[in-house]
Amino acid sequence: SLERMKQVIEVDPVTATMTVEAGVELQTIQEQADSLELLFPLDLGARGSCTIGGNLSTNAGGNRVIRYGMTRDLVVGLEAVLPDGT
């Protein structure tokens, strides 16, 4: 469960990057970017309930896919946690 993985860890306006946990809702990410006059271009109708982890696992496209690409095109890197905690 992603119940406890809902933190926005860091937003860096200089590099226009964010570090977030998998359970953060897309709308929260968009609002964080917006507050710094940045754009997180992934936009889905379910933005208030879908998580970035889910978006990554399905490689979601959204309303701006032609201009900005799929979810994987927006990722600089990721850290995975295996079921055994490693």
C-alpha positions as CSV (number, residue, x, y, z in Angstrom):
1,S,0.0,0.0,0.0
2,L,1.1,3.5,-0.7
3,E,-0.9,4.9,2.2
4,R,2.2,6.3,4.0
5,M,4.1,7.3,0.9
6,K,2.4,10.7,0.2
7,Q,5.2,13.2,0.7
8,V,6.6,15.8,-1.7
9,I,10.2,15.5,-0.6
10,E,11.8,18.4,-2.6
11,V,10.9,20.9,-5.3
12,D,13.9,22.5,-7.0
13,P,12.9,25.5,-9.0
14,V,16.4,25.9,-10.4
15,T,16.5,22.5,-12.1
16,A,12.7,22.3,-12.4
17,T,12.7,18.9,-10.7
18,M,10.6,17.3,-7.9
19,T,11.3,14.4,-5.7
20,V,8.0,12.8,-4.6
21,E,6.9,9.5,-3.1
22,A,4.8,7.1,-5.2
23,G,1.5,7.8,-3.3
24,V,1.4,11.6,-4.1
25,E,-1.7,12.5,-6.0
26,L,-1.1,14.1,-9.4
27,Q,-3.1,17.2,-8.4
28,T,-0.7,17.8,-5.5
29,I,2.3,17.6,-7.9
30,Q,0.6,20.0,-10.3
31,E,-0.2,22.5,-7.5
32,Q,3.4,22.4,-6.1
33,A,4.7,23.1,-9.6
34,D,2.2,25.8,-10.1
35,S,3.1,27.6,-6.9
36,L,6.6,28.0,-8.3
37,E,5.4,29.1,-11.8
38,L,6.4,25.7,-13.2
39,L,4.4,23.2,-15.2
40,F,4.1,19.5,-14.5
41,P,2.5,18.7,-17.9
42,L,0.9,15.3,-17.1
43,D,-2.9,16.1,-16.9
44,L,-5.5,13.4,-16.4
45,G,-9.2,13.7,-15.6
46,A,-8.5,11.7,-12.4
47,R,-5.9,14.2,-11.3
48,G,-7.4,14.4,-7.8
49,S,-7.3,10.7,-7.1
50,C,-4.6,9.1,-9.3
51,T,-1.1,8.8,-7.8
52,I,2.2,9.4,-9.5
53,G,3.2,5.8,-8.8
54,G,0.1,4.6,-10.7
55,N,0.8,7.0,-13.5
56,L,4.3,5.7,-13.8
57,S,3.3,2.0,-13.7
58,T,0.8,2.5,-16.6
59,N,2.9,5.1,-18.4
60,A,-0.1,7.4,-18.5
61,G,-0.5,9.9,-21.4
62,G,-3.1,12.4,-20.6
63,N,-4.4,15.5,-22.3
64,R,-1.0,17.0,-23.2
65,V,0.7,13.9,-24.4
66,I,1.3,15.1,-28.0
67,R,3.3,18.1,-26.8
68,Y,5.0,16.7,-23.6
69,G,5.1,13.0,-24.1
70,M,4.1,10.1,-21.9
71,T,4.8,9.9,-18.1
72,R,8.1,8.1,-18.6
73,D,9.3,11.1,-20.7
74,L,8.9,13.3,-17.6
75,V,11.1,11.1,-15.3
76,V,14.7,11.9,-14.5
77,G,15.2,8.9,-12.2
78,L,13.5,6.8,-9.6
79,E,14.2,4.7,-6.6
80,A,12.4,1.4,-6.1
81,V,11.7,-0.4,-2.9
82,L,11.3,-4.2,-3.1
83,P,8.8,-6.2,-1.1
84,D,11.6,-7.3,1.3
85,G,12.3,-3.6,2.1
86,T,15.6,-3.3,0.2
